Amino acid sequence: MNITRLIEVSTASIIIGDRARSDYGDIETLKNDIEEHGLIQPIAIFDSVAPWYKDEEKHKGKLYTLIAGGRRLLSCLQLGHEMIQVRIFTGEITRHRLKVLELSENLNRKNFEWDEEIALKKEIHLLHVDLYGEKITTKKGEPEEVGWSQKDTAQFLNASPAGVSQDILLADAVEKIPELKKAKNKKEAQVLFNKIKDDILTAELQKRFESGNAVTTKNDSQAKENLLNSYIIGDAIEKMSLLDAEMADIVIADPPYAIDLASVKIEDKTVDLKVKGPDEYKAFMKPIIDSCYRVLKQDSWFILWFGIQWIGETKELLEEAGFDVGPVPFGYWTKNNGRSLFPDRYLANRVDMFFYCRKGGSTIEHVGHNTFSYPVTSSTRFHKTEKPVALEKDILYTFARPNQLLIVPFLGSGNSLVAAHQLGIQAFGFDMEPKFKSRYMYNLYGNGILDLDNEKVEELEKEFENAEPK
């Protein structure tokens, strides 16, 4: 196929046909621009009618088939232009050639909506597969099979193989999960897709776990079995009261210190509102701090995350319980992003704080500083106050030693258990929410610690293809 010439043809002689762009949107701005400056960029057409249009009555008398420039052609038609400047392509007209040329021009002009772009990339790939057959991956060193692969599509589009593969996968997802189209851009859609996918896989993992015999640890490691069972569902204060005194070497607590206690119903443990005042905060936090003090050994450490608005009340409760609180007893998690509900009045907060205090005369295991800088990856975060495993690991490395015992009253994502496992520290803890344990188990599975009936991760992910989002 060659470009033969740049000429003018009748606007009425061109078949618009089925376009990749499903919605041309508001073209008034484009019309005004064409009316004022003329058509700067010519449209592209074939020099004949596509064979699948020839028998359609509405296309009688047409001479050309539009390749690219639908918005420009429509604008000229609405402006009453009888002629339009075009680039004419010659050669056999096939659907995949038509789509490829349309995609190429619009990708270069960046006119496509993200969902239209990925859908057309997928269509071009499938058209080539229909034409050449699907290429079967061969072993390294063997001659390449005949056919067409996603790698070939990437080369054809002058794009990265990974990017094309991701776009085709996302296009499949959009067809099955229409709510993805609500995303503002492709990146946001990918984040939403990953979350939906993870939610479905998490629910499937929990269902299999509850069946009683679906989950095993790889290599039947007792340490990994303990890691699986160390996440205990239950009320932290109630469970802590049943533990022996002076059994833990370190306790890390991240309680829901911002709940509105006056509005919490007995049956509702997931309220996410602000406390009304210091008296309610202290009444809520006192039994937590006291129970943590009771289970800690002499010469041990207590790490307590807290809201900076309660710094005075928290320090008072810690000292009342018997902890040795130093003159500057704070650690800081500095993050890569933050937010402010009132950005016109308050700067975005990128710092979370914790108290570190002693019971007895414990010493810091690895001398360091009180600033821990780790990014937040919101796209993979499940629990809203989730701390990265690397952060949890760094804090544990600073204050604890291998083979010591860690207790975590409010487990949330369970990342502290994973960090402890990586450092050889024994650990267990509690949380009220079964859904958080489900995600904890899913993370263990993704990290290669758990098996599902000895199946591979890919086999579970295949189930997602036919699953409906919950």
N, C-alpha and C positions, 0 to 999 in steps of 0.2 A: 504494500500500500504506500503510495507517495502523495505528497501535497503537490497539486498540479498548478494552481493559480489562486490569486486573490482577486475576487470580482464582486460585483453586486448582483443579487438575484431578487425575485419577487418574494416578499414575506409570505404571501398566500400560497406559494408553491412548496413550502417546507412542512413536512410532517413532524410534529413535536413528539408524538408517540408516548411510550411508557418511560418515564424519567426516574432516575435514581432519587432525585429530590422530590419528596412527597408533598412539601409545602413551600411555595415560593415566598410566603410571608408578604409583608408590606413592600410593594415595589414603587411606591410613589416617589421616594427619594431618588431611586435609579432613573425613573421616568423624567424627573426634573433635570437630572444631570445630563441625560441624553439629549433632552430638548435644548439645554443651554450650550453644551459642548459638543454634541454629536456622539456617535458610537466610537469610542476610543479603541476598544478591543473587539475585533470581528468575531462572529460566531463560527463554529465548525460544522460542516455538513458532509454527508456522502453525496456523490454525484448521481445517485439513483435512489429508488424506493426500496426499502428493506423487503425481502421476499414475504415476510409474515404480515406485511401491511397491504400487499398488492390486491388482495381479494376483498378488502373492507370498503364498503360503499362510501364511507365518509372521507376516504383518502383518494377517491377518483379525481384525476386531474393533477395530483401532486407529482413533483419531479424529484424532490430531494428528501433526505432523512436527516434530522437534526442529530448531531453528535454531542455538542456541548454549547451552552449559552442559552438555556431555556428562559432565564429571567430577562436577558437582554432582548430575545426575540419577542417574548410576551409584552415587554414594555413598548417595543416598536410597533407591535400590532395595536396596542391600546392607544398609542399616539397617532395612529392612522398612517404610519410610514408604509409606503407601497414597496420600497426597495430596502435591502439591507446588505451591508458588506459581509462577505463570508470567506472562509478558507475551505476549499473543496478537496476532499479526499477521494481517491479512486480505489478500486479493488473490490474484492468480494465482501459483502456485508454479512457478518455473523454477529450473533448476540454478544459473544464474549468480546469481540473487537469493539463493538459499540460501547459496551460498558467500560472497557479498559480506557478508551479514549475519553469518555465522559469523566471517569474518575481522575485521570491524569490531569486534565485541565482544571477541574474543580479543586483538586488537592493543591495544585500550584497556586490557584487563586484564593484558597482557603475559604471557599464559600459554603462548604457543607456543615451542617450540624453534626455533632460528634456521632450520634447514633446512625445517621445516614452514611457517614464515612465508613464506619466499621461494617455496616450491613453490606455496602458495596464491595468492600475488600473481601468479605466472605463470599459474595456472589461471584466475583471474579475468580477466586480460588476454586470454587465448585465448578464453574464453567470450564476451567482448564482441566480439572480432574475428569469431567465428563468427556472432554475432548481427547485427553491423552491417557486416561486411566490413573488410578491412585498408585503412587510409588511406594513400594514396600521397603522399609528400612533394612539395609544389609549390615552384616557384621564388618567390623573394621578390617580393611585389606581385601575384601571381596569387591568385585565390580558392581557399580551402581545399577539398580534395577531401572527399567524403562517406566516412565510415568511422570506424574506431577506431584510435588510435595509443597508444604507450606514454605519451605526454604526456597523453592523455585518461585513461588508467588512473591516472596520478599525480594528476590533478585529482579524479578520482572518489574516490581514497583519501585525499585531502588530504595528499599527500606530495610530495617534490621529484621532478621528472622524472629528474634524474640518479640519485637513489637508487633509484627504481623500475627504471630501465633497468639499473643495476648488479645489482640483486637478480634480475631476470629472467635476465640473462646468467649469474649465478652458479647459478641454479636449473638452467639448461641444463647447466652444467658438472658439477653434482652428479649428474645423471642419467648422464653419460658417464664420470665419474671417481668411483666410490663412495667411494674413500678420503678424499675431502673431508669426508665426514660425520663423520670422526673428530675434526675440528676442534672446539674447545671453544665457539667462538662464530663469528658471521658475519665479523668482522674477521680472525680467524685463518684462516678458510676462504678469504677473499679473497687473503690473503698466500700461502697454499699454492697456490691456483689460479694466481696470477700466476707463481709459481716454476715450476710444472709447465708452464705455457704457454711461458714463456721458455726452459725446457730443451728443449722440443720444437722451438721455432723455431730455437734455437741449433744443434741437431743437424741440422735441415734445411738451415740456412745452410752449415754445415760440409760437408755432403754435396754441395751444389751447388758450393761452392768447390773441392772436391777433384775435381770433374768436369772442371775445367780452363778452362771458358769461361762459367761461370754468374754470376760476380761482376764488376761493373764499377764505376768511380768516376763519380759524377755530373759532368757537364760535362767528362769526360776530363781533369780537372785533374792535372798531374804531381805537385803537392804532395800531393794526396789519394791518388794511386797510391803515392807513397812512404810515406804513412802506413799504407796497407794492407800493404805489404811490409816495414815496419820492425819487425814482430813476428816474430822468428826463433826457431824451435823448436830447442833444443839445450842442452847443458850449459853453464852460464854460464862456469865457470872454463876449460873447454876452449876455448870460443869466444873468450873474452877473450885467451887466450894466442896466438891467431892474428891479433889486431889489431896495427896499427902502434903503436909507442910515441909518446906525447905527441901524440895526435890529438884528445882530448876537452877541451872547456872546462868541463864539469861532469859528474860521475857521481853518480847517486842509486842506492844499493843498499839493498835490504830483504831480506837473506838469511834463510833458515829457521833462525834462530839458536837455536831451542828443540828441535831434533830430538835424539833419543837415538842418537848415532852408533854406539854399541856394538851396537845392535839393527838397524841399517839393513843390509838385504841389498843386494848389488850391483845386483840387478835391480829393487829396490824403491826408488823415489825419492820416495815420498809419505808416509813414516812421520811421525806426528804425536805424538811423545813428548818428554819432557824430557831434556836432556843430563845426564850423570851427574856431571860435575865440570869445573873450570876448565881442566884440561889438555886434555881432549877439545874443549872449546869453542875454545880457542886454536889447536889443531891444525886445526880445521875453518875458522876464520875467517882465519888468517894468509894462505893463498894467495889468498883473496878480496880482502883489503885490499891485499896486495902487487900483485896484477894491476890493481886499480883505480888505484893510484899510478902504475904503469908507463904506462897508456894516457892519463893526464891530462897536459895541457900544463903548462908553467911558468905560474904566476900563474892557477891554476884552483881550483875548489871541489869538495869531496867531501862528500856528504850520506850518512850511514850510520845507518839505523834499527837499534836494538839493544834487548835486554832489560836492564832496569835492574839485574837481578841480576849482569850481567856488565860493569858500568860500569868497574871497575878494569882488568879484562883487556882490554877493548876499547880503552881509552885507551892502555894499554901497547903494544898492537899497532899502533895508529895512529902513535905516536911512533917506534916501531922502523922503520916503513915510510918515515918521513921527513916525515910531515905536521906542519904547524904547528898544534898544538892549544892553543887559548887557555885562559885561567884558568877560564872558565865556558862551555865550548863546546857548549852544549845548546840544542836547539829542542824545544818541547813542543806536541804536538797534544792539545788539550783537547776531549773529546767530550761529547755530551749524555747518554750512558749508559755503564754499565760493569758488570762482574760480578765476583763473588768466589766461588771454589770452596768456601771455608770462611767464610761470612758471620758466623759466631759468633766467628771469630778475626781476620779481616782485612776491612778496608773495601774496597768495590768500587773497582776501578781505572778512572779515566776519563782517564788520561793515557798517551800513547805518547811516547817520546823519540827524538831523533836527535842524533848528533854532526854539527857542521858544522866543517870544518877545511880549511886551505889547503895547497896545494902552491905554494911560492913566496910572492909578495907580493900576491896578489889582494885586491881590495877589494869590499865589499858594494855591489851595484849600486843598490838602493833601500833606504835606511836604514829600519829598522823595529824590531820587538821580537821576542823569542824565543818568543812564545806565539801559536799558530795555532788558533783556535776554530772548529771545523766539526762539524756533527752527523753521526752514523752512521745510515744508513737500512738497517737489517738486512733489510728486506723485499726490497730490490733488490740487496743485496750478494751477489756470486757467489763471489769469493775470500775466504777467511776473514780475511785481513789486508788487505783492500782499503782503500785510502785514497780519499777523495772527489776528484773531478777539481778541484773548487775549492781544496782543500788543496794538491794537487800544483801547481796553477797559481800559488798564492800563494807557495809556496816557490821555484819557478822564477823568478817575477817578482822576488823578493828577491835572488837570487844570480846570475842569468844575463841575457843580452841577446839580442835577436832576431838570428837568423842564426848564433848559436853552436851548437856540437854537444853534445848530451846523449847519454850512454850509460847504459842501465839494465840491469844484469846479471840482475836477477830481476824480470821484468815483471809476473807475476801477472795482474791484471785488465787491464793495459795503460793504465790511466788517466793515467799519467805521459806516455805518447805523445800522448794526446788533449790534455792540458794544454799540452804543448810545441807541438803543431800550432796551437792557438789563440793562442799567443804569438809564432808565427813562428820558433820554435826548431827546428833540425834534430834528429832523435832516432832512435835505434834501440836494440834490446835483445834479450834472450834469456829463454826459459823452457823448462822441460822438458815441460810439460803441454800437449798439443794442445787439451784441452778449454777451457783458459783462453784460448787464441787464438780458439777458436770464439766464446766469449762476447765477447771484444774485438771481433771482427768484427760480432757481433750489435749491440753498442753503437754501432759506427760506422754500421750500417744504420739503427738507430733514430734516430740523430742526423742522418740525411739525407745522410751522406757516401758511402754505398755504394748501389748498385742491384743488384737481382737480375733480370737479363735485362730491365732497364728497367721492371719491374713495380712497383706501389705496395705499400706496407706492408700495406694491407688485404687484398690478394690472397694474401700469404703467410699472414696470420692466418686466412683462410678455411680453409686447409689444416688448421689446428689442429682445426677442428670435427669432422673425420673421423679425426684422428690418435689413436693410443693412446699413453698415457704410457709412457715407457721406464723 
